[in-house]
Every structure is written in structure tokens, then in C-alpha cells.
């Protein structure tokens, strides 16, 4: 156990969190979402924490005065459309926010009496919310960290020897385009470049003919984020 927020014996007053395989009280992952609604700023993207079948609204909790000290600083940083400001604060404020969110959501937590009466404002059903890319991605490197994933991918190149000889000895990664990470239902524009089929005499310029993509499912198994990669 890392600290008391990982104590498996603790329960939440949010009923759907208890026995939840993905988002029990001990998990509390951060993300960015838009709550259901019709007018701005009610639907503006903001930071939230998954708890059971619900999302705990950090902006609403901050406005209600439920955080103090470093946790309040962290909640303010996480109240906008990106979690980059929260990550820039370092581990201390982030841990403080996690601990206070835990206390607000725990069945025996000191903050339950303040939080539960405001449940209608603080908790949104996850199935009714829209999930956004949680961070502004300036650059990223994709690692072949899993041997099964690397083997399956390598079979497309060489079915008999899918893993490169150096796979187990040095980190294997490739640079990826940040612009390729996007939400579901966002149009993907095929990048243009030179392409040449084996039966063509010379290369031509135009949109790529083949486009690889990976789907990162959300908690309901639906694609939440799409990452594309062109192949001529």
C-alpha cells in the first residue's frame, strides 16, 4: 500500500465505486471532460476525477470551497481544458489534491458531510459526459514496451522474425506526431506526400493511400482517442 488512499478496505459513499473494477475509490484518475448541459460555461471542458460510474467535477468542488492549501492550488490548475498546468506543479500539490478528493469521496471521510449534499452539482454521470484529450501534447515518443504488442506489429514486417535483435537490450521507440492524437468523431485529414505503388513508373504527389490508426477505448469500450499514422 502506497498510502491510505490505496487502502483496499476503504469504501465510497458513491455506490457505483464500490466493487468497481476500473474506478474504485483507490484509483481516482484525472481527466478532462465536458458535463452535460446546453449553455456555456456549464459545458466548458474542465478537470474531473473518475469515481465509479461518475465523474467528480474539480471546478465545481473548488467553487464550493471544498479544497484548501496545496490541494486548492492543484484543483485550480486542473479546472481548465488541459491538465498541463496541474502536471507542471509537481508531485506535492498533486498528492495533496488526491488525498483531499479521497477524503471527500470516502464513506468514512472527513469531507463527506460537505460533499454528499452537493452531489447533484459535483457528480456527473460519465455516460452523459464528453471526454477530451486531457493534455496539450507538444511532442511524444511511442515506446514498444510490451513484447506481445511488438511481436504482433513486427509480424507485418517479417512473420518469421518479428522482433529486432536489439529489442530486449535497448529501448525501442519511434517519434510520433502530436497532431495525430485526437478525440473520437474528429475528422482525420490524410497527409500529402510522395507515393509510389510497385506497378507505377514514377512517384506521384497526393494524399496517402493507406492510413494506420489506433483506437484508445474509453471506460465504456468506445473509442475515446484516435492516433493515426500514414503509410504511402
C-alpha positions as CSV (number, residue, x, y, z in Angstrom):
1,X,0.0,0.0,0.0
2,X,1.5,3.4,-1.1
3,X,-0.6,5.5,1.4
4,X,-4.0,5.4,2.9
5,X,-5.7,6.4,-0.4
6,X,-4.8,3.0,-1.6
7,X,-6.3,1.1,1.3
8,X,-8.5,-1.6,-0.2
9,X,-10.7,-1.7,2.9
10,X,-12.0,1.9,2.4
11,X,-15.4,2.4,0.7
12,X,-17.0,5.3,-1.0
13,X,-20.4,6.9,-0.5
14,X,-20.7,6.9,-4.3
15,X,-22.3,3.5,-4.5
16,X,-21.1,2.6,-8.0
17,X,-17.4,2.9,-7.0
18,X,-17.6,0.0,-4.5
19,X,-16.6,-3.2,-6.2
20,X,-15.9,-1.3,-9.5
21,X,-13.1,-3.0,-11.4
22,X,-12.0,0.2,-13.1
23,X,-12.7,3.2,-10.9
24,X,-12.9,2.3,-7.3
25,X,-12.1,4.8,-4.5
26,X,-8.5,3.7,-4.6
27,X,-7.9,4.7,-8.3
28,X,-9.2,8.3,-8.9
29,X,-7.7,9.0,-12.3
30,X,-7.7,12.6,-13.6
31,X,-9.1,13.6,-17.0
32,X,-10.8,16.4,-18.8
33,X,-14.5,16.3,-19.7
34,X,-17.5,18.4,-20.6
35,X,-20.5,17.8,-18.4
36,X,-23.9,17.5,-20.0
37,X,-25.7,20.9,-20.5
38,X,-26.9,23.3,-23.0
39,X,-25.1,26.6,-22.4
40,X,-21.5,27.8,-21.8
41,X,-19.8,28.0,-19.4
42,X,-21.7,25.0,-18.0
43,X,-20.4,22.7,-20.6
44,X,-16.8,24.1,-20.8
45,X,-14.1,21.5,-20.6
46,X,-12.7,21.1,-17.1
47,X,-10.7,18.6,-15.0
48,X,-12.5,15.7,-13.4
49,X,-11.8,12.5,-11.4
50,X,-13.4,9.2,-12.3
51,X,-15.2,7.5,-9.4
52,X,-17.4,4.5,-10.2
53,X,-19.9,5.4,-13.0
54,X,-19.5,9.1,-12.2
55,X,-17.1,12.0,-12.8
56,X,-16.2,14.2,-9.8
57,X,-16.2,17.9,-11.0
58,X,-13.0,19.6,-9.8
59,X,-14.1,23.1,-10.8
60,X,-17.4,22.7,-9.1
61,X,-15.7,21.4,-5.9
62,X,-13.2,24.3,-6.0
63,X,-16.1,26.8,-6.4
64,X,-17.8,25.2,-3.4
65,X,-14.7,25.8,-1.3
66,X,-14.0,22.1,-0.6
67,X,-10.2,22.3,-1.1
68,X,-7.5,24.0,0.9
69,X,-3.8,24.5,0.8
70,X,-1.8,22.8,-2.0
71,X,-4.9,20.9,-3.0
72,X,-6.7,24.1,-3.8
73,X,-3.8,25.2,-5.9
74,X,-3.8,21.9,-7.7
75,X,-7.6,22.0,-8.2
76,X,-7.3,25.5,-9.7
77,X,-4.7,24.3,-12.1
78,X,-6.9,21.3,-13.1
79,X,-10.0,23.4,-13.6
80,X,-9.3,24.3,-17.2
81,X,-9.3,22.5,-20.6
82,X,-5.9,20.9,-20.1
83,X,-4.1,19.2,-17.2
84,X,-0.7,20.6,-18.2
85,X,-0.8,23.3,-15.5
86,X,-1.5,20.6,-12.9
87,X,1.4,18.5,-14.1
88,X,3.7,21.5,-14.0
89,X,3.1,21.9,-10.3
90,X,5.0,18.8,-9.4
91,X,4.1,15.8,-7.2
92,X,3.4,17.6,-3.9
93,X,0.2,19.6,-4.9
94,X,-1.0,16.6,-7.0
95,X,-0.7,14.3,-4.0
96,X,-2.5,16.9,-1.8
97,X,-5.4,17.1,-4.3
98,X,-5.7,13.3,-4.5
99,X,-5.7,13.0,-0.7
100,X,-8.4,15.6,-0.3
101,X,-10.5,14.2,-3.2
102,X,-10.2,10.8,-1.4
103,X,-11.4,12.3,1.9
104,X,-14.4,14.0,0.1
105,X,-15.5,10.7,-1.6
106,X,-14.7,8.2,1.2
107,X,-17.7,6.8,3.1
108,X,-15.9,7.5,6.3
109,X,-14.0,10.6,5.1
110,X,-13.9,13.8,6.9
111,X,-15.3,15.7,3.9
112,X,-18.3,13.5,3.3
113,X,-20.7,15.8,5.2
114,X,-19.7,18.7,2.9
115,X,-19.7,16.8,-0.3
116,X,-22.6,14.4,-0.3
117,X,-25.3,17.2,0.0
118,X,-23.8,18.8,-3.2
119,X,-23.7,15.5,-5.1
120,X,-26.0,16.8,-7.8
121,X,-23.5,19.6,-8.7
122,X,-20.3,17.7,-8.1
123,X,-21.0,14.4,-9.7
124,X,-21.9,13.8,-13.4
125,X,-22.9,10.5,-14.9
126,X,-19.9,9.5,-17.0
127,X,-22.1,8.2,-19.8
128,X,-23.6,11.6,-20.3
129,X,-20.2,13.5,-20.5
130,X,-17.8,14.1,-23.3
131,X,-14.2,13.1,-22.8
132,X,-11.4,15.4,-24.2
133,X,-7.7,14.8,-24.8
134,X,-6.6,15.6,-21.2
135,X,-3.3,17.3,-22.1
136,X,-1.8,19.7,-24.7
137,X,0.6,17.4,-26.4
138,X,3.6,19.2,-27.8
139,X,5.6,16.1,-28.7
140,X,5.7,12.4,-27.8
141,X,7.7,9.2,-28.3
142,X,5.9,5.9,-28.7
143,X,7.7,3.0,-27.0
144,X,7.4,-0.6,-27.9
145,X,7.2,-1.5,-24.2
146,X,5.1,-4.7,-24.5
147,X,6.7,-7.7,-26.1
148,X,3.4,-9.1,-27.3
149,X,2.5,-5.8,-29.0
150,X,6.0,-5.5,-30.5
151,X,5.8,-9.1,-31.8
152,X,2.3,-8.6,-33.3
153,X,3.5,-5.4,-35.0
154,X,6.7,-7.0,-36.2
155,X,4.9,-9.9,-37.9
156,X,3.7,-7.4,-40.6
157,X,7.4,-6.8,-41.4
158,X,8.8,-10.3,-41.1
159,X,6.5,-13.1,-39.9
160,X,9.4,-15.4,-39.2
161,X,11.5,-12.8,-37.2
162,X,9.1,-10.2,-35.8
163,X,11.4,-8.8,-33.1
164,X,14.6,-6.9,-34.0
165,X,17.7,-8.4,-32.4
166,X,18.2,-5.4,-30.1
167,X,14.6,-5.4,-28.8
168,X,15.4,-6.9,-25.4
169,X,18.6,-4.9,-24.9
170,X,17.8,-1.2,-25.6
171,X,14.6,0.9,-25.5
172,X,12.8,0.7,-28.8
173,X,10.7,3.7,-29.7
174,X,9.7,6.0,-32.5
175,X,8.8,9.6,-32.7
176,X,5.2,10.4,-33.3
177,X,3.2,13.4,-34.5
178,X,1.4,15.2,-31.7
179,X,-1.3,16.3,-34.1
180,X,-2.2,12.6,-34.7
181,X,-3.7,12.3,-31.2
182,X,-7.3,13.5,-31.2
183,X,-10.8,12.7,-29.8
184,X,-13.3,10.5,-31.4
185,X,-15.6,11.9,-34.1
186,X,-12.9,14.4,-35.2
187,X,-12.1,14.3,-39.0
188,X,-8.7,13.0,-39.9
189,X,-7.1,14.6,-42.9
190,X,-4.8,12.3,-44.9
191,X,-1.3,13.9,-45.1
192,X,0.0,14.5,-48.6
193,X,3.4,13.4,-49.8
194,X,5.1,11.3,-52.4
195,X,3.7,7.8,-53.0
196,X,4.5,5.0,-55.5
197,X,2.9,1.7,-56.0
198,X,5.1,-1.2,-57.3
199,X,3.3,-1.1,-60.7
200,X,3.8,2.7,-61.1
201,X,6.7,4.0,-63.2
202,X,7.3,7.1,-61.1
203,X,6.3,8.6,-57.7
204,X,3.3,10.9,-57.6
205,X,2.3,13.6,-55.0
206,X,-1.0,13.5,-53.2
207,X,-2.9,12.2,-50.1
208,X,-1.5,9.0,-48.6
209,X,-3.3,5.9,-49.9
210,X,-3.0,4.0,-46.7
211,X,-3.6,5.2,-43.1
212,X,-2.9,3.3,-40.0
213,X,-4.9,4.2,-36.9
214,X,-5.1,3.1,-33.2
215,X,-8.1,3.4,-31.0
216,X,-7.8,4.0,-27.3
217,X,-11.1,2.9,-25.8
218,X,-12.8,4.9,-23.0
219,X,-14.3,3.3,-19.9
220,X,-17.3,2.0,-21.9
221,X,-15.2,0.4,-24.5
222,X,-15.9,3.1,-27.1
223,X,-13.0,4.8,-28.9
224,X,-12.0,7.9,-26.9
225,X,-8.8,9.0,-28.6
226,X,-7.6,8.2,-32.1
227,X,-3.9,8.1,-33.2
228,X,-3.2,8.0,-36.9
229,X,-0.1,7.2,-38.9
230,X,0.2,7.5,-42.7
231,X,1.8,4.9,-44.9
232,X,2.3,5.7,-48.6
